[in-house]
Amino acid sequence: MNVFSKFGLKQVVNASGKMTALGASAVHPEVARAVSEAAQDYVEIDELLVAAGREIAKATGAEDGCPTTGAAAGIAIATAAVIAGTNLSLIERLPRPAGVPDEIVLQKGHSVHFGASVTQMIALGGGNPVEVGHANHTEKAHLTEAVNDRTAALLFIQSHHAVQKGVQSLEAMKEIAAAKGIPLIVDAAAEEDMRKYIALGADLVCYSGGKALEGPTSGFICGRKDLIEACRAQYKGIGRAMKVGKEGVVGLLTALARYGAKEETGGEQKARMERFLQLLEGVPGVKGGISQDESGRDIYRAKLEIDPATAGMDAKQLIKRLQSGDPAIYTRNHYSNVGIIFIDPRPLLPNQEQLIADRIRDIISKGSSI
Ligand SMILES: *Cc1c(COP(=O)(O)O)cnc(C)c1O
């Protein structure tokens, strides 16, 4: 039983990673306490936003920061900020054309869908997205030629969702933005490095609070002082529809202060996954191993190779059974087409590896007949 059960919802065991569809992150008890205390008290909200800016600045190396409901809201608010600044009449006119430069230039390979589309978030902030180049090929000229007196900013998407080859680098876009005297916005929603893009010269950077930070549903924009002031000002306009509450802000700041105080080292993850594999010993058709993250990060997952002839089902059938039970178990399935399932220890709550091992043993012993 958990808090969701009383609404008739299944418990979820998350062995897949940070998935918005599964509720992104389960926050640390210290973060949960802060959220709870903030929710039960009052504060001067304008002052809270300014204080949050100071904390975000400390954590990112930026001049200032502005809390948001998420990185998607960050894109919309950053867009509105570069278009309307702190001019109240313009702020209140958005997202309709405000009669001032409103084009946001991005590379076609960056026009991604993260669960919703980046260009829609630009439009929500009153921006007119201008995609340049081709899906897998953008030259510097495509960008420089697209910038004109209607351009409000350049936008760079730093994400595994984006095309990685044949596109212009963040450094190249910074050069263009600087030469043309326009701001460069970076969407770094899921990135772990909270300082890198500011250090590379981005004027505004959007992060998600529920991804790498493992905070509550929230986010922030960090960057240049005048532009962040303009971001905060949007809460009198389109930002009101994306209001971040006091509990969200305090949860975000607590997660930000904790960030880096890593709970579990790679070695600990490895040991935990080795114990998990022992629990699976003797299950027919399941061969276990430990696998480091492809990008070389200090993350270790259990890798299960499913042999359909012996297991009586293939990896995809096993995944389906795991997800349809109660608790619903979600594994990491990028390689299920070649018979491999990964178990990610990071989102697992204590002792859930036992529950997963028991369920796999049970499903395979019952075979494909059920
Ligand atoms: C997840 C994501 C977003 C949206 O972040 P939220 O915090 O869920 O609003 C935006 N851009 C990219 C690249 C993402 O991966």
The ligand as a Tripos MOL2 file, in Angstrom:
@<TRIPOS>MOLECULE
LIG
   15    15     1     0     0
SMALL
NO_CHARGES

@<TRIPOS>ATOM
      1 C1         12.3150   16.7610  -19.8900 C.3       1 LIG1
      2 C2         12.6820   17.8120  -20.8750 C.ar      1 LIG1
      3 C3         12.0070   19.0330  -20.9050 C.ar      1 LIG1
      4 C4         10.8410   19.3240  -19.9930 C.3       1 LIG1
      5 O1         11.2120   19.3430  -18.6630 O.3       1 LIG1
      6 P1         10.0840   19.4330  -17.5280 P.3       1 LIG1
      7 O2         10.8490   19.7550  -16.2960 O.co2     1 LIG1
      8 O3          9.4160   18.0850  -17.4900 O.co2     1 LIG1
      9 O4          9.1360   20.5070  -17.9280 O.co2     1 LIG1
     10 C5         12.4240   19.9890  -21.8000 C.ar      1 LIG1
     11 N1         13.4430   19.7670  -22.6450 N.ar      1 LIG1
     12 C6         14.1240   18.5870  -22.6620 C.ar      1 LIG1
     13 C7         15.2510   18.4220  -23.6130 C.3       1 LIG1
     14 C8         13.7540   17.5720  -21.7730 C.ar      1 LIG1
     15 O5         14.4320   16.4170  -21.7790 O.3       1 LIG1
@<TRIPOS>BOND
     1     1     2 1
     2     2     3 ar
     3     2    14 ar
     4     3     4 1
     5     3    10 ar
     6     4     5 1
     7     5     6 1
     8     6     7 2
     9     6     8 1
    10     6     9 1
    11    10    11 ar
    12    11    12 ar
    13    12    13 1
    14    12    14 ar
    15    14    15 1
@<TRIPOS>SUBSTRUCTURE
     1 LIG1         1 GROUP 0 **** ****
